[in-house]
Protein backbone atom coordinates (compact mmCIF):
# COMPACT_ATOMS: atom_id res chain seq x y z
CA UNK A 1 0.00 0.00 0.00
CA UNK A 2 2.80 2.44 0.89
CA UNK A 3 4.71 1.71 -2.30
CA UNK A 4 1.63 2.54 -4.33
CA UNK A 5 1.38 5.92 -2.64
CA UNK A 6 5.02 6.73 -3.38
CA UNK A 7 4.53 5.95 -7.05
CA UNK A 8 1.84 8.62 -7.23
CA UNK A 9 3.30 11.67 -9.05
CA UNK A 10 1.51 14.00 -6.66
CA UNK A 11 3.38 12.58 -3.67
CA UNK A 12 6.68 12.70 -5.52
CA UNK A 13 6.14 16.40 -6.25
CA UNK A 14 5.19 17.10 -2.63
CA UNK A 15 8.34 15.33 -1.44
CA UNK A 16 10.46 17.30 -3.92
CA UNK A 17 8.99 20.62 -2.75
CA UNK A 18 9.53 19.61 0.88
CA UNK A 19 13.20 18.83 0.22
CA UNK A 20 13.74 22.12 -1.65
CA UNK A 21 12.21 24.19 1.11
CA UNK A 22 14.04 22.29 3.81
CA UNK A 23 17.39 22.94 2.12
CA UNK A 24 16.49 26.61 1.68
CA UNK A 25 15.47 26.99 5.34
CA UNK A 26 18.62 25.26 6.59
CA UNK A 27 20.76 27.56 4.46
CA UNK A 28 18.94 30.61 5.82
CA UNK A 29 19.32 29.48 9.40
CA UNK A 30 23.07 28.86 8.99
CA UNK A 31 23.49 32.28 7.38
CA UNK A 32 21.53 33.97 10.18
CA UNK A 33 23.58 32.20 12.85
CA UNK A 34 26.82 33.34 11.23
CA UNK A 35 25.52 36.89 10.92
CA UNK A 36 24.38 36.87 14.56
CA UNK A 37 27.78 35.64 15.72
CA UNK A 38 29.58 38.32 13.73
CA UNK A 39 27.30 41.05 15.10
CA UNK A 40 27.67 39.77 18.66
CA UNK A 41 31.44 39.62 18.32
CA UNK A 42 31.54 43.15 16.91
CA UNK A 43 29.31 44.54 19.66
CA UNK A 44 31.28 42.87 22.43
CA UNK A 45 34.57 44.03 20.96
CA UNK A 46 33.34 47.61 20.66
CA UNK A 47 31.83 47.48 24.14
CA UNK A 48 35.07 46.44 25.83
CA UNK A 49 37.35 48.61 23.74
CA UNK A 50 36.99 51.84 25.81
CA UNK A 51 37.45 49.88 29.06
CA UNK A 52 40.72 48.47 27.73
CA UNK A 53 42.05 51.94 26.94
CA UNK A 54 41.70 53.11 30.54
CA UNK A 55 43.42 50.06 32.03
mmCIF file of the N, C-alpha and C atoms, coordinates in Angstrom:
data_MODEL
# 
_entry.id   MODEL 
# 
loop_
_atom_site.group_PDB 
_atom_site.id 
_atom_site.type_symbol 
_atom_site.label_atom_id 
_atom_site.label_alt_id 
_atom_site.label_comp_id 
_atom_site.label_asym_id 
_atom_site.label_entity_id 
_atom_site.label_seq_id 
_atom_site.pdbx_PDB_ins_code 
_atom_site.Cartn_x 
_atom_site.Cartn_y 
_atom_site.Cartn_z 
_atom_site.occupancy 
_atom_site.B_iso_or_equiv 
_atom_site.pdbx_formal_charge 
_atom_site.auth_seq_id 
_atom_site.auth_comp_id 
_atom_site.auth_asym_id 
_atom_site.auth_atom_id 
_atom_site.pdbx_PDB_model_num 
ATOM 1   N N  . UNK A 1 1  ? 0.821  -1.199 0.000  1.00 0.00 ? 1  UNK A N  1 
ATOM 2   C CA . UNK A 1 1  ? 0.000  0.000  0.000  1.00 0.00 ? 1  UNK A CA 1 
ATOM 3   C C  . UNK A 1 1  ? 0.870  1.269  0.000  1.00 0.00 ? 1  UNK A C  1 
ATOM 4   N N  . UNK A 1 2  ? 1.935  1.272  0.824  1.00 0.00 ? 2  UNK A N  1 
ATOM 5   C CA . UNK A 1 2  ? 2.800  2.439  0.889  1.00 0.00 ? 2  UNK A CA 1 
ATOM 6   C C  . UNK A 1 2  ? 3.556  2.662  -0.410 1.00 0.00 ? 2  UNK A C  1 
ATOM 7   N N  . UNK A 1 3  ? 3.981  1.579  -1.041 1.00 0.00 ? 3  UNK A N  1 
ATOM 8   C CA . UNK A 1 3  ? 4.714  1.714  -2.296 1.00 0.00 ? 3  UNK A CA 1 
ATOM 9   C C  . UNK A 1 3  ? 3.825  2.293  -3.380 1.00 0.00 ? 3  UNK A C  1 
ATOM 10  N N  . UNK A 1 4  ? 2.555  1.978  -3.343 1.00 0.00 ? 4  UNK A N  1 
ATOM 11  C CA . UNK A 1 4  ? 1.632  2.537  -4.326 1.00 0.00 ? 4  UNK A CA 1 
ATOM 12  C C  . UNK A 1 4  ? 1.492  4.039  -4.142 1.00 0.00 ? 4  UNK A C  1 
ATOM 13  N N  . UNK A 1 5  ? 1.498  4.489  -2.905 1.00 0.00 ? 5  UNK A N  1 
ATOM 14  C CA . UNK A 1 5  ? 1.385  5.921  -2.645 1.00 0.00 ? 5  UNK A CA 1 
ATOM 15  C C  . UNK A 1 5  ? 2.615  6.666  -3.147 1.00 0.00 ? 5  UNK A C  1 
ATOM 16  N N  . UNK A 1 6  ? 3.791  6.070  -2.956 1.00 0.00 ? 6  UNK A N  1 
ATOM 17  C CA . UNK A 1 6  ? 5.021  6.729  -3.380 1.00 0.00 ? 6  UNK A CA 1 
ATOM 18  C C  . UNK A 1 6  ? 5.136  6.805  -4.896 1.00 0.00 ? 6  UNK A C  1 
ATOM 19  N N  . UNK A 1 7  ? 4.481  5.923  -5.587 1.00 0.00 ? 7  UNK A N  1 
ATOM 20  C CA . UNK A 1 7  ? 4.528  5.951  -7.051 1.00 0.00 ? 7  UNK A CA 1 
ATOM 21  C C  . UNK A 1 7  ? 3.634  7.043  -7.616 1.00 0.00 ? 7  UNK A C  1 
ATOM 22  N N  . UNK A 1 8  ? 2.733  7.559  -6.800 1.00 0.00 ? 8  UNK A N  1 
ATOM 23  C CA . UNK A 1 8  ? 1.839  8.619  -7.228 1.00 0.00 ? 8  UNK A CA 1 
ATOM 24  C C  . UNK A 1 8  ? 2.649  9.891  -7.514 1.00 0.00 ? 8  UNK A C  1 
ATOM 25  N N  . UNK A 1 9  ? 2.513  10.481 -8.701 1.00 0.00 ? 9  UNK A N  1 
ATOM 26  C CA . UNK A 1 9  ? 3.300  11.672 -9.047 1.00 0.00 ? 9  UNK A CA 1 
ATOM 27  C C  . UNK A 1 9  ? 3.032  12.851 -8.112 1.00 0.00 ? 9  UNK A C  1 
ATOM 28  N N  . UNK A 1 10 ? 1.848  12.912 -7.568 1.00 0.00 ? 10 UNK A N  1 
ATOM 29  C CA . UNK A 1 10 ? 1.510  14.001 -6.656 1.00 0.00 ? 10 UNK A CA 1 
ATOM 30  C C  . UNK A 1 10 ? 2.379  13.941 -5.401 1.00 0.00 ? 10 UNK A C  1 
ATOM 31  N N  . UNK A 1 11 ? 2.566  12.757 -4.860 1.00 0.00 ? 11 UNK A N  1 
ATOM 32  C CA . UNK A 1 11 ? 3.384  12.582 -3.666 1.00 0.00 ? 11 UNK A CA 1 
ATOM 33  C C  . UNK A 1 11 ? 4.852  12.843 -3.964 1.00 0.00 ? 11 UNK A C  1 
ATOM 34  N N  . UNK A 1 12 ? 5.288  12.448 -5.141 1.00 0.00 ? 12 UNK A N  1 
ATOM 35  C CA . UNK A 1 12 ? 6.676  12.702 -5.517 1.00 0.00 ? 12 UNK A CA 1 
ATOM 36  C C  . UNK A 1 12 ? 6.937  14.202 -5.593 1.00 0.00 ? 12 UNK A C  1 
ATOM 37  N N  . UNK A 1 13 ? 5.992  14.935 -6.146 1.00 0.00 ? 13 UNK A N  1 
ATOM 38  C CA . UNK A 1 13 ? 6.141  16.395 -6.254 1.00 0.00 ? 13 UNK A CA 1 
ATOM 39  C C  . UNK A 1 13 ? 6.121  17.034 -4.867 1.00 0.00 ? 13 UNK A C  1 
ATOM 40  N N  . UNK A 1 14 ? 5.250  16.569 -3.993 1.00 0.00 ? 14 UNK A N  1 
ATOM 41  C CA . UNK A 1 14 ? 5.187  17.103 -2.629 1.00 0.00 ? 14 UNK A CA 1 
ATOM 42  C C  . UNK A 1 14 ? 6.512  16.854 -1.898 1.00 0.00 ? 14 UNK A C  1 
ATOM 43  N N  . UNK A 1 15 ? 7.061  15.673 -2.068 1.00 0.00 ? 15 UNK A N  1 
ATOM 44  C CA . UNK A 1 15 ? 8.342  15.329 -1.438 1.00 0.00 ? 15 UNK A CA 1 
ATOM 45  C C  . UNK A 1 15 ? 9.459  16.205 -1.989 1.00 0.00 ? 15 UNK A C  1 
ATOM 46  N N  . UNK A 1 16 ? 9.442  16.457 -3.283 1.00 0.00 ? 16 UNK A N  1 
ATOM 47  C CA . UNK A 1 16 ? 10.462 17.296 -3.915 1.00 0.00 ? 16 UNK A CA 1 
ATOM 48  C C  . UNK A 1 16 ? 10.376 18.735 -3.388 1.00 0.00 ? 16 UNK A C  1 
ATOM 49  N N  . UNK A 1 17 ? 9.167  19.269 -3.270 1.00 0.00 ? 17 UNK A N  1 
ATOM 50  C CA . UNK A 1 17 ? 8.987  20.620 -2.751 1.00 0.00 ? 17 UNK A CA 1 
ATOM 51  C C  . UNK A 1 17 ? 9.436  20.684 -1.291 1.00 0.00 ? 17 UNK A C  1 
ATOM 52  N N  . UNK A 1 18 ? 9.114  19.667 -0.523 1.00 0.00 ? 18 UNK A N  1 
ATOM 53  C CA . UNK A 1 18 ? 9.532  19.605 0.881  1.00 0.00 ? 18 UNK A CA 1 
ATOM 54  C C  . UNK A 1 18 ? 11.051 19.640 1.003  1.00 0.00 ? 18 UNK A C  1 
ATOM 55  N N  . UNK A 1 19 ? 11.730 18.856 0.190  1.00 0.00 ? 19 UNK A N  1 
ATOM 56  C CA . UNK A 1 19 ? 13.204 18.834 0.218  1.00 0.00 ? 19 UNK A CA 1 
ATOM 57  C C  . UNK A 1 19 ? 13.792 20.188 -0.157 1.00 0.00 ? 19 UNK A C  1 
ATOM 58  N N  . UNK A 1 20 ? 13.234 20.822 -1.210 1.00 0.00 ? 20 UNK A N  1 
ATOM 59  C CA . UNK A 1 20 ? 13.743 22.122 -1.655 1.00 0.00 ? 20 UNK A CA 1 
ATOM 60  C C  . UNK A 1 20 ? 13.598 23.163 -0.557 1.00 0.00 ? 20 UNK A C  1 
ATOM 61  N N  . UNK A 1 21 ? 12.442 23.190 0.071  1.00 0.00 ? 21 UNK A N  1 
ATOM 62  C CA . UNK A 1 21 ? 12.206 24.194 1.112  1.00 0.00 ? 21 UNK A CA 1 
ATOM 63  C C  . UNK A 1 21 ? 13.029 23.918 2.356  1.00 0.00 ? 21 UNK A C  1 
ATOM 64  N N  . UNK A 1 22 ? 13.226 22.652 2.660  1.00 0.00 ? 22 UNK A N  1 
ATOM 65  C CA . UNK A 1 22 ? 14.043 22.290 3.808  1.00 0.00 ? 22 UNK A CA 1 
ATOM 66  C C  . UNK A 1 22 ? 15.489 22.744 3.612  1.00 0.00 ? 22 UNK A C  1 
ATOM 67  N N  . UNK A 1 23 ? 16.020 22.513 2.433  1.00 0.00 ? 23 UNK A N  1 
ATOM 68  C CA . UNK A 1 23 ? 17.385 22.941 2.120  1.00 0.00 ? 23 UNK A CA 1 
ATOM 69  C C  . UNK A 1 23 ? 17.496 24.467 2.191  1.00 0.00 ? 23 UNK A C  1 
ATOM 70  N N  . UNK A 1 24 ? 16.490 25.153 1.662  1.00 0.00 ? 24 UNK A N  1 
ATOM 71  C CA . UNK A 1 24 ? 16.486 26.613 1.681  1.00 0.00 ? 24 UNK A CA 1 
ATOM 72  C C  . UNK A 1 24 ? 16.430 27.144 3.115  1.00 0.00 ? 24 UNK A C  1 
ATOM 73  N N  . UNK A 1 25 ? 15.595 26.540 3.952  1.00 0.00 ? 25 UNK A N  1 
ATOM 74  C CA . UNK A 1 25 ? 15.472 26.985 5.337  1.00 0.00 ? 25 UNK A CA 1 
ATOM 75  C C  . UNK A 1 25 ? 16.736 26.703 6.139  1.00 0.00 ? 25 UNK A C  1 
ATOM 76  N N  . UNK A 1 26 ? 17.373 25.576 5.894  1.00 0.00 ? 26 UNK A N  1 
ATOM 77  C CA . UNK A 1 26 ? 18.624 25.264 6.592  1.00 0.00 ? 26 UNK A CA 1 
ATOM 78  C C  . UNK A 1 26 ? 19.703 26.262 6.189  1.00 0.00 ? 26 UNK A C  1 
ATOM 79  N N  . UNK A 1 27 ? 19.774 26.589 4.921  1.00 0.00 ? 27 UNK A N  1 
ATOM 80  C CA . UNK A 1 27 ? 20.762 27.563 4.457  1.00 0.00 ? 27 UNK A CA 1 
ATOM 81  C C  . UNK A 1 27 ? 20.519 28.928 5.096  1.00 0.00 ? 27 UNK A C  1 
ATOM 82  N N  . UNK A 1 28 ? 19.266 29.335 5.176  1.00 0.00 ? 28 UNK A N  1 
ATOM 83  C CA . UNK A 1 28 ? 18.941 30.614 5.816  1.00 0.00 ? 28 UNK A CA 1 
ATOM 84  C C  . UNK A 1 28 ? 19.319 30.616 7.287  1.00 0.00 ? 28 UNK A C  1 
ATOM 85  N N  . UNK A 1 29 ? 19.025 29.530 7.974  1.00 0.00 ? 29 UNK A N  1 
ATOM 86  C CA . UNK A 1 29 ? 19.321 29.483 9.404  1.00 0.00 ? 29 UNK A CA 1 
ATOM 87  C C  . UNK A 1 29 ? 20.828 29.520 9.652  1.00 0.00 ? 29 UNK A C  1 
ATOM 88  N N  . UNK A 1 30 ? 21.609 28.829 8.837  1.00 0.00 ? 30 UNK A N  1 
ATOM 89  C CA . UNK A 1 30 ? 23.066 28.864 8.990  1.00 0.00 ? 30 UNK A CA 1 
ATOM 90  C C  . UNK A 1 30 ? 23.588 30.273 8.725  1.00 0.00 ? 30 UNK A C  1 
ATOM 91  N N  . UNK A 1 31 ? 23.070 30.916 7.698  1.00 0.00 ? 31 UNK A N  1 
ATOM 92  C CA . UNK A 1 31 ? 23.489 32.284 7.384  1.00 0.00 ? 31 UNK A CA 1 
ATOM 93  C C  . UNK A 1 31 ? 23.136 33.240 8.523  1.00 0.00 ? 31 UNK A C  1 
ATOM 94  N N  . UNK A 1 32 ? 21.934 33.098 9.076  1.00 0.00 ? 32 UNK A N  1 
ATOM 95  C CA . UNK A 1 32 ? 21.533 33.965 10.183 1.00 0.00 ? 32 UNK A CA 1 
ATOM 96  C C  . UNK A 1 32 ? 22.367 33.719 11.430 1.00 0.00 ? 32 UNK A C  1 
ATOM 97  N N  . UNK A 1 33 ? 22.721 32.481 11.703 1.00 0.00 ? 33 UNK A N  1 
ATOM 98  C CA . UNK A 1 33 ? 23.576 32.196 12.850 1.00 0.00 ? 33 UNK A CA 1 
ATOM 99  C C  . UNK A 1 33 ? 24.959 32.819 12.680 1.00 0.00 ? 33 UNK A C  1 
ATOM 100 N N  . UNK A 1 34 ? 25.514 32.723 11.492 1.00 0.00 ? 34 UNK A N  1 
ATOM 101 C CA . UNK A 1 34 ? 26.818 33.338 11.235 1.00 0.00 ? 34 UNK A CA 1 
ATOM 102 C C  . UNK A 1 34 ? 26.749 34.859 11.377 1.00 0.00 ? 34 UNK A C  1 
ATOM 103 N N  . UNK A 1 35 ? 25.697 35.448 10.828 1.00 0.00 ? 35 UNK A N  1 
ATOM 104 C CA . UNK A 1 35 ? 25.517 36.893 10.922 1.00 0.00 ? 35 UNK A CA 1 
ATOM 105 C C  . UNK A 1 35 ? 25.355 37.323 12.375 1.00 0.00 ? 35 UNK A C  1 
ATOM 106 N N  . UNK A 1 36 ? 24.577 36.565 13.146 1.00 0.00 ? 36 UNK A N  1 
ATOM 107 C CA . UNK A 1 36 ? 24.377 36.870 14.557 1.00 0.00 ? 36 UNK A CA 1 
ATOM 108 C C  . UNK A 1 36 ? 25.691 36.797 15.321 1.00 0.00 ? 36 UNK A C  1 
ATOM 109 N N  . UNK A 1 37 ? 26.493 35.774 15.046 1.00 0.00 ? 37 UNK A N  1 
ATOM 110 C CA . UNK A 1 37 ? 27.782 35.640 15.721 1.00 0.00 ? 37 UNK A CA 1 
ATOM 111 C C  . UNK A 1 37 ? 28.735 36.780 15.374 1.00 0.00 ? 37 UNK A C  1 
ATOM 112 N N  . UNK A 1 38 ? 28.726 37.202 14.139 1.00 0.00 ? 38 UNK A N  1 
ATOM 113 C CA . UNK A 1 38 ? 29.584 38.323 13.726 1.00 0.00 ? 38 UNK A CA 1 
ATOM 114 C C  . UNK A 1 38 ? 29.131 39.608 14.418 1.00 0.00 ? 38 UNK A C  1 
ATOM 115 N N  . UNK A 1 39 ? 27.818 39.848 14.444 1.00 0.00 ? 39 UNK A N  1 
ATOM 116 C CA . UNK A 1 39 ? 27.304 41.054 15.103 1.00 0.00 ? 39 UNK A CA 1 
ATOM 117 C C  . UNK A 1 39 ? 27.603 41.031 16.597 1.00 0.00 ? 39 UNK A C  1 
ATOM 118 N N  . UNK A 1 40 ? 27.413 39.892 17.228 1.00 0.00 ? 40 UNK A N  1 
ATOM 119 C CA . UNK A 1 40 ? 27.672 39.773 18.655 1.00 0.00 ? 40 UNK A CA 1 
ATOM 120 C C  . UNK A 1 40 ? 29.153 40.001 18.952 1.00 0.00 ? 40 UNK A C  1 
ATOM 121 N N  . UNK A 1 41 ? 30.005 39.435 18.144 1.00 0.00 ? 41 UNK A N  1 
ATOM 122 C CA . UNK A 1 41 ? 31.442 39.623 18.319 1.00 0.00 ? 41 UNK A CA 1 
ATOM 123 C C  . UNK A 1 41 ? 31.815 41.097 18.151 1.00 0.00 ? 41 UNK A C  1 
ATOM 124 N N  . UNK A 1 42 ? 31.265 41.730 17.149 1.00 0.00 ? 42 UNK A N  1 
ATOM 125 C CA . UNK A 1 42 ? 31.539 43.148 16.905 1.00 0.00 ? 42 UNK A CA 1 
ATOM 126 C C  . UNK A 1 42 ? 31.063 44.008 18.067 1.00 0.00 ? 42 UNK A C  1 
ATOM 127 N N  . UNK A 1 43 ? 29.845 43.746 18.562 1.00 0.00 ? 43 UNK A N  1 
ATOM 128 C CA . UNK A 1 43 ? 29.311 44.538 19.660 1.00 0.00 ? 43 UNK A CA 1 
ATOM 129 C C  . UNK A 1 43 ? 30.109 44.337 20.943 1.00 0.00 ? 43 UNK A C  1 
ATOM 130 N N  . UNK A 1 44 ? 30.499 43.116 21.228 1.00 0.00 ? 44 UNK A N  1 
ATOM 131 C CA . UNK A 1 44 ? 31.279 42.866 22.433 1.00 0.00 ? 44 UNK A CA 1 
ATOM 132 C C  . UNK A 1 44 ? 32.662 43.484 22.336 1.00 0.00 ? 44 UNK A C  1 
ATOM 133 N N  . UNK A 1 45 ? 33.248 43.436 21.154 1.00 0.00 ? 45 UNK A N  1 
ATOM 134 C CA . UNK A 1 45 ? 34.572 44.031 20.963 1.00 0.00 ? 45 UNK A CA 1 
ATOM 135 C C  . UNK A 1 45 ? 34.494 45.541 21.120 1.00 0.00 ? 45 UNK A C  1 
ATOM 136 N N  . UNK A 1 46 ? 33.496 46.153 20.552 1.00 0.00 ? 46 UNK A N  1 
ATOM 137 C CA . UNK A 1 46 ? 33.338 47.607 20.656 1.00 0.00 ? 46 UNK A CA 1 
ATOM 138 C C  . UNK A 1 46 ? 32.968 48.012 22.079 1.00 0.00 ? 46 UNK A C  1 
ATOM 139 N N  . UNK A 1 47 ? 32.242 47.160 22.778 1.00 0.00 ? 47 UNK A N  1 
ATOM 140 C CA . UNK A 1 47 ? 31.834 47.480 24.137 1.00 0.00 ? 47 UNK A CA 1 
ATOM 141 C C  . UNK A 1 47 ? 32.993 47.454 25.105 1.00 0.00 ? 47 UNK A C  1 
ATOM 142 N N  . UNK A 1 48 ? 33.937 46.554 24.924 1.00 0.00 ? 48 UNK A N  1 
ATOM 143 C CA . UNK A 1 48 ? 35.066 46.441 25.832 1.00 0.00 ? 48 UNK A CA 1 
ATOM 144 C C  . UNK A 1 48 ? 36.248 47.305 25.413 1.00 0.00 ? 48 UNK A C  1 
ATOM 145 N N  . UNK A 1 49 ? 36.216 47.828 24.236 1.00 0.00 ? 49 UNK A N  1 
ATOM 146 C CA . UNK A 1 49 ? 37.354 48.608 23.738 1.00 0.00 ? 49 UNK A CA 1 
ATOM 147 C C  . UNK A 1 49 ? 37.656 49.835 24.600 1.00 0.00 ? 49 UNK A C  1 
ATOM 148 N N  . UNK A 1 50 ? 36.670 50.671 24.956 1.00 0.00 ? 50 UNK A N  1 
ATOM 149 C CA . UNK A 1 50 ? 36.989 51.842 25.808 1.00 0.00 ? 50 UNK A CA 1 
ATOM 150 C C  . UNK A 1 50 ? 37.507 51.425 27.183 1.00 0.00 ? 50 UNK A C  1 
ATOM 151 N N  . UNK A 1 51 ? 36.993 50.346 27.749 1.00 0.00 ? 51 UNK A N  1 
ATOM 152 C CA . UNK A 1 51 ? 37.453 49.883 29.058 1.00 0.00 ? 51 UNK A CA 1 
ATOM 153 C C  . UNK A 1 51 ? 38.913 49.455 28.982 1.00 0.00 ? 51 UNK A C  1 
ATOM 154 N N  . UNK A 1 52 ? 39.335 48.905 27.882 1.00 0.00 ? 52 UNK A N  1 
ATOM 155 C CA . UNK A 1 52 ? 40.724 48.465 27.725 1.00 0.00 ? 52 UNK A CA 1 
ATOM 156 C C  . UNK A 1 52 ? 41.671 49.656 27.621 1.00 0.00 ? 52 UNK A C  1 
ATOM 157 N N  . UNK A 1 53 ? 41.192 50.761 27.080 1.00 0.00 ? 53 UNK A N  1 
ATOM 158 C CA . UNK A 1 53 ? 42.047 51.941 26.943 1.00 0.00 ? 53 UNK A CA 1 
ATOM 159 C C  . UNK A 1 53 ? 42.397 52.528 28.295 1.00 0.00 ? 53 UNK A C  1 
ATOM 160 N N  . UNK A 1 54 ? 41.466 52.488 29.241 1.00 0.00 ? 54 UNK A N  1 
ATOM 161 C CA . UNK A 1 54 ? 41.700 53.109 30.539 1.00 0.00 ? 54 UNK A CA 1 
ATOM 162 C C  . UNK A 1 54 ? 42.487 52.226 31.492 1.00 0.00 ? 54 UNK A C  1 
ATOM 163 N N  . UNK A 1 55 ? 42.628 50.944 31.173 1.00 0.00 ? 55 UNK A N  1 
ATOM 164 C CA . UNK A 1 55 ? 43.421 50.062 32.029 1.00 0.00 ? 55 UNK A CA 1 
ATOM 165 C C  . UNK A 1 55 ? 44.837 50.289 31.699 1.00 0.00 ? 55 UNK A C  1 
# 
